[in-house]
Amino acid sequence: MAETLDPKNWLELTELGQRIVAEMADHLAGIRDRPVWQPVPAEVRDELKSEALPVEGQGLERAYEDFRRLVLPYPNGNIHPRFWAWVQGAGDPAGMLAEMLAAGLNPMLAGFNQSPALVEARVVEWLSELMGFPRGSSGMLVSSGTMANLLGLAVARNARAGFDVREEGLQGQVPLVVYCSKETHGWARKAVEVLGIGNRRLRRVAVDDSFRMRMDELRAKVLEDRAAGLRPVCVIGTAGTVNTGAVDPLEELAEFCDSEKLWFHVDGAFGALARWSEKLKPLVRGMERADSLAFDLHKWGSLPFECACLLTRHAEAHRAAFALSPAYMTATDRGVLAGGVPFADLGIDLTRGFRALKAWVCLKTHGVRKYAAVIDDNVQQVQHLQRLIDASPDLQLMAPVALNVICFRYAPARIAAERLDDVNEELLLRLQESGRAVISSTRIGERFVLRAAHVNHRSRDEDFDELVSAVLAIGEELR
Ligand SMILES: *Cc1c(COP(=O)(O)O)cnc(C)c1O
């Protein structure tokens, strides 16, 4: 008999699969009663680091037992209701099952004449409609916000360079310049470096007191660069900055880019989803005028990692940036390759997985209205936290709260100002180690601050009460 990876006994696979689903569901249902985070114990760490290459198979059941013992209890905590660190989505049980279906069917999503490709195309159209983009906009799902932003910037670069970037590259050409604010996420630096524009040609425009890009500074920098013979191509606005959740003046940026013939790209990694809520939509007005928009579905959309989306209203420019026509993949009129490989022609990846299925299944499962309600709740919960901070003489708000991110610190009058950075850093680590809640930190100006970024559909108001109690108790301990 020929070898295969399929099980000898499909019934056993089914039974084990049922047990796996049941136990994972139990784990998720009981997640609230576990510590948010616990360190990987030394013996577990040692075992994971020294496991021998499995030359002989041990079977799925034993592999699963190893997962239960070595992996399941020790993730970084983002599925827990009291995790608000960095910006990490909490996942979605419906998405978990959709991932299993996608892996089971395992279709190849470069394109092809198949339902999975129609699903991705439809999901992109739904997202385009939700984001207020015109019919006929182009887009695709990718692994991450970083990747969606990178691809968006690549389209922008090629469309506005004034020469054929794909043929000529950037060498020996007039230098291109890209603009963003000082608060822009680190993806932008990686992107200009990878795209050959160079970090020196990424202008970081100053921000106002609310951490929004200053239009006067942007105008001045563009003028200056043009006068110096450089070629401005793109302005990056952010809807929901990583540090404070600030939203750049998107309408003004759209106007400015229009009049200056610059490409307007918006990084809406998490903040773009505010548009799904009627109540919050005005906060990101102007975003729908972007030439391209990148956003994550694995943050505020709670889809299992990885899933993000790039949209652009310039379908031709999108294809022109990436399309190839290799002989081995020329579209046919009939058969499996009818329609070609549209998704491979819109980005870098050729072989692509069916990440669209979890977006399709979860949108159908919950409906947009449910997502909007979760997003509204999250913003209200952050306002609840803000009230707790305002009410405590020992806590201090460190930046305006624009959306779902809040920066604060423990700052009782009795602690000298110059000690506050150290005190807060120690407090943060002890809080994480306590397993009661996990938040993270950033710097506002020069100051170390505690930061909660809330995209967690499992949280309730009392979870923030618990956070504040824990912070104050640990602060007392640090006296
Ligand atoms: C998270 C984030 C990114 C990067 O997205 P990834 O999905 O983590 O790659 C970009 N911009 C902002 C504002 C973010 O919060």
The ligand as a Tripos MOL2 file, in Angstrom:
@<TRIPOS>MOLECULE
LIG
   15    15     1     0     0
SMALL
NO_CHARGES

@<TRIPOS>ATOM
      1 C1         -1.1430   46.9930   14.7100 C.3       1 LIG1
      2 C2         -0.9370   48.1890   13.8840 C.ar      1 LIG1
      3 C3         -0.2740   48.1170   12.6600 C.ar      1 LIG1
      4 C4          0.3560   46.8500   12.1670 C.3       1 LIG1
      5 O1         -0.5970   45.8580   11.9490 O.3       1 LIG1
      6 P1         -0.1800   44.3350   12.1060 P.3       1 LIG1
      7 O2         -1.4300   43.5880   11.7720 O.co2     1 LIG1
      8 O3          0.2620   44.1410   13.5240 O.co2     1 LIG1
      9 O4          0.9340   44.0810   11.1650 O.co2     1 LIG1
     10 C5         -0.1810   49.2750   11.8950 C.ar      1 LIG1
     11 N1         -0.6980   50.4270   12.3340 N.ar      1 LIG1
     12 C6         -1.3390   50.5380   13.5070 C.ar      1 LIG1
     13 C7         -1.9140   51.8630   13.9140 C.3       1 LIG1
     14 C8         -1.4760   49.4260   14.3330 C.ar      1 LIG1
     15 O5         -2.1040   49.5300   15.5090 O.3       1 LIG1
@<TRIPOS>BOND
     1     1     2 1
     2     2     3 ar
     3     2    14 ar
     4     3     4 1
     5     3    10 ar
     6     4     5 1
     7     5     6 1
     8     6     7 2
     9     6     8 1
    10     6     9 1
    11    10    11 ar
    12    11    12 ar
    13    12    13 1
    14    12    14 ar
    15    14    15 1
@<TRIPOS>SUBSTRUCTURE
     1 LIG1         1 GROUP 0 **** ****
